Amino acid sequence: MLFEEYKYFNYQFPEPQYLGAKHTHLAWIKEFIPENVKTAIDAFAGSQSVAYLFKQIGYKTITNDFLNFNNQIGLALIENKDNKLNNDDLKLLFQKSINKNEFELMENTFTNVFFEKEEAEFLDNFRANIPLLENPIKQAIAFAVINRSMTRKITMGHFGHTQALVYASDPERIKRNRSLIRPIKDIFEEILPKYNNAVFDNNQDNQSFNKNILELLPTVKNVDLAYFDPPYCDSHADYQGFYHLLETYTEYWKDKEFINGIKRYEPQRVSGFDKKSDVINSFEKLFELSEEIPNWLISYNNRSYPGIEEFEKIISKYRDVKVEAKTYHNGRGGKGSVAGSQEILFVCKPKKKHFVSTNQQQKLANERF
Ligand SMILES: C[S@@+](CC[C@H](N)C(=O)[O-])C[C@H]1O[C@@H](n2cnc3c(N)ncnc32)[C@H](O)[C@@H]1O
């Protein structure tokens, strides 16, 4: 790394609240990044914490997640070079929308599930105004920050339960977390500067995608390093169950059913990495499609399916692999990160070619005839 590129480390990644986010493991992961990388892909980017590290190091960064609310963070913090939301943008976002009648999804679906009616109306009104911002990158900042504000407000920071309003009226819980009763608008205004301040240009044309990784890989070229952090199958892998609300808000679905107490959208997107029945097949495809990317780092957990040894066997068909482990001392971090479980990193390099001398080649050829 060039000395002057250390300056990107003055920027701070806004702390995420996302199951399996790697923001607390970045220094450890960084130790295993090989030299001479110019372009890196974060294939299952989630909160974008590792993509942001790549951008800070100065790599051309390609980032991807099959959920659009995560892609919006990628557009806002990874692809974005210099757009920030200013006071005029805020006026636009908070103004009373003239399209209010077309924007009632939150009110109709989530009132009394996650929000009081007034908050749901605020969210619909804000959502109606997002397309008025002058470009898709500014719109992405608005999405990233309002979505983050919703996870701050809802107990446990995910939407896979129906206790939000019960907890928001429990004095003990409110004492511990005042965000439960704060208006989302206040939380948005508090968090926005952290996102604006995290925007920087690393002099590369970084890109954020919203694709199933198996569809994206055939289209990317000249990548030196792939970081794979797939859902940990059998251990909190259902990201759409936990974060359906953010995807619904971002997509503003017109063609889905909203089911169960939590009003999760149906049908869901197909991951391929979250069900035991298809995960091994999906990994085989992932590795075949990554054949031209020399170095891979794969995050994993010792409670996932397939188990570490079986997974190592699969990887070693394609790469020389070393297994690194970091033990959790407490239960923070989600996705199977309970005390005693281990964060695993498979460090994968191109297979060493067996050197065969000319004499040996001749001998082998003679033996064949
Ligand atoms: C363990 S999380 C990644 C966490 C991330 N490294 C971070 O620091 O926040 C796994 C991510 O994979 C995404 N995902 C699942 N299946 C996918 C697929 N087929 N293609 C792309 N992304 C997928 C999920 O939406 C989820 O955000």
The ligand as an SDF file (V2000), in Angstrom:
LIG
                    3D

 27 29  0  0  0  0  0  0  0  0999 V2000
  -23.2090  -12.9840    6.4250 C   0  0  0  0  0  0  0  0  0  0  0  0
  -24.0240  -11.7550    5.5480 S   0  0  0  0  0  0  0  0  0  0  0  0
  -22.6980  -10.7310    5.0240 C   0  0  0  0  0  0  0  0  0  0  0  0
  -22.2570   -9.8020    6.1200 C   0  0  0  0  0  0  0  0  0  0  0  0
  -21.2320   -8.7880    5.6370 C   0  0  0  0  0  0  0  0  0  0  0  0
  -19.9410   -9.3660    5.3730 N   0  0  0  0  0  0  0  0  0  0  0  0
  -21.1210   -7.6550    6.6120 C   0  0  0  0  0  0  0  0  0  0  0  0
  -20.0050   -7.3750    7.0940 O   0  0  0  0  0  0  0  0  0  0  0  0
  -22.1310   -7.0210    6.9100 O   0  0  0  0  0  0  0  0  0  0  0  0
  -24.5030  -12.6080    4.1060 C   0  0  0  0  0  0  0  0  0  0  0  0
  -25.1710  -11.7380    3.0360 C   0  0  0  0  0  0  0  0  0  0  0  0
  -25.3610  -12.5240    1.8550 O   0  0  0  0  0  0  0  0  0  0  0  0
  -26.4940  -12.0360    1.1740 C   0  0  0  0  0  0  0  0  0  0  0  0
  -26.8790  -13.0970    0.2150 N   0  0  0  0  0  0  0  0  0  0  0  0
  -27.4970  -14.2790    0.4530 C   0  0  0  0  0  0  0  0  0  0  0  0
  -27.5940  -14.9980   -0.6810 N   0  0  0  0  0  0  0  0  0  0  0  0
  -27.0140  -14.2730   -1.6670 C   0  0  0  0  0  0  0  0  0  0  0  0
  -26.7780  -14.5060   -3.0560 C   0  0  0  0  0  0  0  0  0  0  0  0
  -27.1670  -15.6310   -3.6540 N   0  0  0  0  0  0  0  0  0  0  0  0
  -26.1170  -13.5440   -3.7660 N   0  0  0  0  0  0  0  0  0  0  0  0
  -25.7170  -12.3990   -3.1630 C   0  0  0  0  0  0  0  0  0  0  0  0
  -25.9240  -12.1170   -1.8540 N   0  0  0  0  0  0  0  0  0  0  0  0
  -26.5540  -13.0490   -1.1120 C   0  0  0  0  0  0  0  0  0  0  0  0
  -27.4750  -11.7240    2.2910 C   0  0  0  0  0  0  0  0  0  0  0  0
  -28.4210  -10.7700    1.8900 O   0  0  0  0  0  0  0  0  0  0  0  0
  -26.5550  -11.2120    3.4040 C   0  0  0  0  0  0  0  0  0  0  0  0
  -26.5000   -9.8060    3.4080 O   0  0  0  0  0  0  0  0  0  0  0  0
  1  2  1  0
  2  3  1  0
  2 10  1  0
  3  4  1  0
  4  5  1  0
  5  6  1  0
  5  7  1  0
  7  8  2  0
  7  9  1  0
 10 11  1  0
 11 12  1  0
 11 26  1  0
 12 13  1  0
 13 14  1  0
 13 24  1  0
 14 15  1  0
 14 23  1  0
 15 16  2  0
 16 17  1  0
 17 18  1  0
 17 23  2  0
 18 19  1  0
 18 20  2  0
 20 21  1  0
 21 22  2  0
 22 23  1  0
 24 25  1  0
 24 26  1  0
 26 27  1  0
M  CHG  2   2   1   9  -1
M  END
$$$$
